[in-house]
Protein backbone atom coordinates (compact mmCIF):
# COMPACT_ATOMS: atom_id res chain seq x y z
CA UNK A 1 0.00 0.00 0.00
CA UNK A 2 1.32 3.46 -0.85
CA UNK A 3 1.96 6.10 1.76
CA UNK A 4 -0.77 8.72 2.12
CA UNK A 5 0.27 12.23 3.13
CA UNK A 6 -1.75 15.33 3.98
CA UNK A 7 0.26 18.57 3.94
CA UNK A 8 -1.03 21.85 5.38
CA UNK A 9 0.16 25.36 4.70
CA UNK A 10 -1.16 28.17 6.87
CA UNK A 11 -0.90 31.46 5.00
CA UNK A 12 -0.22 34.81 6.72
CA UNK A 13 -3.85 35.82 6.09
CA UNK A 14 -5.05 32.76 8.06
CA UNK A 15 -6.20 30.65 5.12
CA UNK A 16 -5.22 26.99 5.29
CA UNK A 17 -4.14 25.16 2.15
CA UNK A 18 -4.28 21.38 2.13
CA UNK A 19 -2.53 18.98 -0.26
CA UNK A 20 -3.24 15.25 -0.31
CA UNK A 21 -0.60 12.94 -1.79
CA UNK A 22 -0.67 9.20 -2.43
CA UNK A 23 -4.43 8.84 -2.88
CA UNK A 24 -5.79 7.99 -6.32
CA UNK A 25 -9.32 8.81 -7.36
CA UNK A 26 -11.60 10.98 -5.27
CA UNK A 27 -10.75 9.14 -2.03
CA UNK A 28 -8.90 12.26 -0.88
CA UNK A 29 -12.21 13.96 -0.12
CA UNK A 30 -13.36 11.19 2.22
CA UNK A 31 -9.90 11.10 3.79
CA UNK A 32 -9.99 14.80 4.70
CA UNK A 33 -13.68 15.47 5.36
CA UNK A 34 -13.41 15.32 9.18
CA UNK A 35 -10.38 17.62 9.20
CA UNK A 36 -12.07 20.11 6.88
CA UNK A 37 -15.22 20.12 9.04
CA UNK A 38 -13.13 21.29 12.00
CA UNK A 39 -11.09 23.83 10.04
CA UNK A 40 -14.13 25.64 8.69
CA UNK A 41 -15.72 26.34 5.33
CA UNK A 42 -13.95 25.06 2.21
CA UNK A 43 -13.61 28.00 -0.16
CA UNK A 44 -11.98 26.27 -3.09
CA UNK A 45 -11.08 22.74 -4.15
CA UNK A 46 -8.60 21.89 -6.93
CA UNK A 47 -7.98 18.31 -7.96
CA UNK A 48 -4.47 17.04 -8.65
CA UNK A 49 -3.58 14.56 -11.39
CA UNK A 50 -3.92 11.72 -8.84
CA UNK A 51 -7.63 12.48 -8.46
CA UNK A 52 -8.18 11.51 -12.09
CA UNK A 53 -6.34 8.19 -11.84
CA UNK A 54 -8.20 4.96 -11.19
CA UNK A 55 -8.15 3.63 -7.66
CA UNK A 56 -5.79 0.60 -7.44
CA UNK A 57 -7.63 -2.73 -7.58
CA UNK A 58 -6.08 -4.06 -4.34
CA UNK A 59 -7.44 -1.00 -2.45
CA UNK A 60 -10.93 -1.66 -3.80
CA UNK A 61 -10.82 -5.34 -2.87
CA UNK A 62 -9.77 -4.67 0.74
CA UNK A 63 -12.49 -2.08 1.36
CA UNK A 64 -15.80 -3.43 2.75
CA UNK A 65 -18.83 -2.43 0.71
CA UNK A 66 -20.65 0.62 2.01
CA UNK A 67 -17.76 1.64 4.27
CA UNK A 68 -15.83 4.90 3.76
CA UNK A 69 -12.10 4.60 3.26
CA UNK A 70 -10.01 5.42 6.29
C-alpha positions in Angstrom: 0.0 0.0 0.0 1.3 3.5 -0.8 2.0 6.1 1.8 -0.8 8.7 2.1 0.3 12.2 3.1 -1.7 15.3 4.0 0.3 18.6 3.9 -1.0 21.8 5.4 0.2 25.4 4.7 -1.2 28.2 6.9 -0.9 31.5 5.0 -0.2 34.8 6.7 -3.9 35.8 6.1 -5.0 32.8 8.1 -6.2 30.7 5.1 -5.2 27.0 5.3 -4.1 25.2 2.2 -4.3 21.4 2.1 -2.5 19.0 -0.3 -3.2 15.2 -0.3 -0.6 12.9 -1.8 -0.7 9.2 -2.4 -4.4 8.8 -2.9 -5.8 8.0 -6.3 -9.3 8.8 -7.4 -11.6 11.0 -5.3 -10.8 9.1 -2.0 -8.9 12.3 -0.9 -12.2 14.0 -0.1 -13.4 11.2 2.2 -9.9 11.1 3.8 -10.0 14.8 4.7 -13.7 15.5 5.4 -13.4 15.3 9.2 -10.4 17.6 9.2 -12.1 20.1 6.9 -15.2 20.1 9.0 -13.1 21.3 12.0 -11.1 23.8 10.0 -14.1 25.6 8.7 -15.7 26.3 5.3 -13.9 25.1 2.2 -13.6 28.0 -0.2 -12.0 26.3 -3.1 -11.1 22.7 -4.2 -8.6 21.9 -6.9 -8.0 18.3 -8.0 -4.5 17.0 -8.6 -3.6 14.6 -11.4 -3.9 11.7 -8.8 -7.6 12.5 -8.5 -8.2 11.5 -12.1 -6.3 8.2 -11.8 -8.2 5.0 -11.2 -8.2 3.6 -7.7 -5.8 0.6 -7.4 -7.6 -2.7 -7.6 -6.1 -4.1 -4.3 -7.4 -1.0 -2.4 -10.9 -1.7 -3.8 -10.8 -5.3 -2.9 -9.8 -4.7 0.7 -12.5 -2.1 1.4 -15.8 -3.4 2.7 -18.8 -2.4 0.7 -20.6 0.6 2.0 -17.8 1.6 4.3 -15.8 4.9 3.8 -12.1 4.6 3.3 -10.0 5.4 6.3 
